[in-house]
Amino acid sequence: MGGNPAGVVIANTLPSHAEMQAVAAEVGFSETAFAAPDGDSWRVRYFSPETEVPFCGHATIGMGAALTLQEGDGLFHLNLKEASITVEGRRTGSLITAALQSPQTSSGPADEKIVQEALDLFGYDFDDLDPRITPAIINAGATHLLLALKSRARLSAMAYDLAKGREYMNSRSLVTVALVFAETDQLFHVRNPFASGGVYEDPATGAAAAALAGCLRSIDWPHNGVIDIIQGEDMGVRSVLKAEIPNEPGSSIRVSGTARIMQPN
């Protein structure tokens, strides 16, 4: 079964920063989302086991599912640390479908030194890169380095040292590195090393999915308004996300997926 586990805490008021960090470390998932009522909205923060992150897509999908279970189907307004977004939840039997609207997107060329450091970290070279999608710094609420690879085999071969990856990502203010392979114009295979949060790899990353979609829009990629992203296959936990791409430059990306409640062991 696929998916990226996320912790969700809904409280009357948000715990302190130190308490949220401690809970996220104890939970041990790549992110735990915390929410508390904020007028007609919800105030939300995200923590990895090691640090706070500004935005996390899969934990937002999880938050949407949790709010749907508590409040019923609907559209929920979330006030993040650096942006305001929405997440919509719908329940059909045991299945919960959720869709988020990301923060605004931005992207730009990545500095050659930053790219070379990443290639060295993962054991790639410039000949492995897909020239149609040049290396970029991408953002949709969190900052990522985007590297597009020519082959699925090279994506599958991804490996790196976690400590060195943490040092690299933190020094470059990157939340993850998005390694992608375009099987078709609308189907992407993705791996997201998340060493900055102490996690070797995420099996689903909604924030990076939105940022990738925004970047494809900015380079006039023939996405026809939507892309599907397959992630986690190389980890044995296949996940699928859909990103819907409006025409307006920099505008929010709709990222959708399904969620399930994890049963305790």
CORKAKA-V674235 format. One record per backbone hydrogen bond with DSSP energy under -0.5 kcal/mol. NH is the residue of the N-H (numbers start at 1). CO is the residue of the C=O. If there is no record, write none. Layout:
# CORKAKA-V674235
nh: (NH | NH)
co: (CO | CO)
This chain:
# CORKAKA-V674235
nh: (3 | 5 | 7 | 9 | 11 | 11 | 20 | 21 | 22 | 23 | 24 | 25 | 26 | 27 | 28 | 32 | 33 | 34 | 35 | 36 | 37 | 38 | 41 | 42 | 43 | 44 | 45 | 46 | 47 | 48 | 50 | 53 | 60 | 61 | 62 | 63 | 64 | 65 | 66 | 67 | 68 | 69 | 70 | 71 | 72 | 72 | 74 | 76 | 78 | 79 | 80 | 80 | 85 | 86 | 87 | 88 | 89 | 90 | 92 | 95 | 96 | 97 | 98 | 99 | 100 | 101 | 102 | 102 | 103 | 105 | 106 | 108 | 110 | 115 | 116 | 117 | 118 | 119 | 120 | 121 | 122 | 123 | 124 | 128 | 129 | 130 | 131 | 133 | 136 | 137 | 138 | 138 | 139 | 140 | 144 | 145 | 146 | 146 | 147 | 147 | 148 | 149 | 150 | 155 | 156 | 157 | 158 | 159 | 162 | 165 | 166 | 167 | 168 | 169 | 170 | 171 | 172 | 173 | 174 | 175 | 176 | 177 | 178 | 179 | 179 | 180 | 180 | 181 | 183 | 183 | 184 | 188 | 189 | 190 | 191 | 192 | 193 | 194 | 196 | 197 | 198 | 199 | 202 | 209 | 210 | 211 | 212 | 213 | 214 | 215 | 216 | 217 | 218 | 219 | 220 | 221 | 223 | 226 | 227 | 228 | 229 | 230 | 231 | 231 | 232 | 235 | 236 | 237 | 239 | 241 | 242 | 243 | 244 | 245 | 246 | 251 | 254 | 255 | 255 | 256 | 257 | 259 | 262)
co: (237 | 3 | 31 | 33 | 9 | 35 | 16 | 17 | 18 | 19 | 20 | 21 | 22 | 23 | 24 | 47 | 7 | 45 | 9 | 43 | 11 | 41 | 38 | 77 | 36 | 79 | 34 | 53 | 32 | 51 | 197 | 46 | 56 | 57 | 58 | 59 | 60 | 61 | 62 | 63 | 64 | 65 | 66 | 67 | 67 | 68 | 89 | 87 | 85 | 42 | 78 | 83 | 78 | 101 | 76 | 99 | 74 | 97 | 95 | 92 | 259 | 90 | 257 | 88 | 255 | 86 | 100 | 253 | 140 | 250 | 139 | 137 | 135 | 111 | 112 | 113 | 114 | 115 | 116 | 117 | 118 | 119 | 119 | 125 | 126 | 148 | 129 | 130 | 146 | 108 | 136 | 144 | 106 | 142 | 138 | 176 | 136 | 144 | 145 | 178 | 133 | 180 | 128 | 151 | 152 | 153 | 155 | 122 | 160 | 161 | 162 | 163 | 164 | 165 | 166 | 167 | 168 | 170 | 169 | 143 | 143 | 193 | 145 | 177 | 191 | 147 | 178 | 189 | 181 | 187 | 187 | 228 | 181 | 230 | 179 | 202 | 177 | 199 | 175 | 194 | 195 | 194 | 192 | 205 | 206 | 207 | 208 | 209 | 210 | 211 | 212 | 213 | 214 | 215 | 217 | 216 | 221 | 223 | 243 | 186 | 241 | 188 | 229 | 239 | 190 | 232 | 233 | 232 | 231 | 229 | 256 | 227 | 254 | 225 | 244 | 248 | 244 | 100 | 253 | 242 | 98 | 96 | 260)
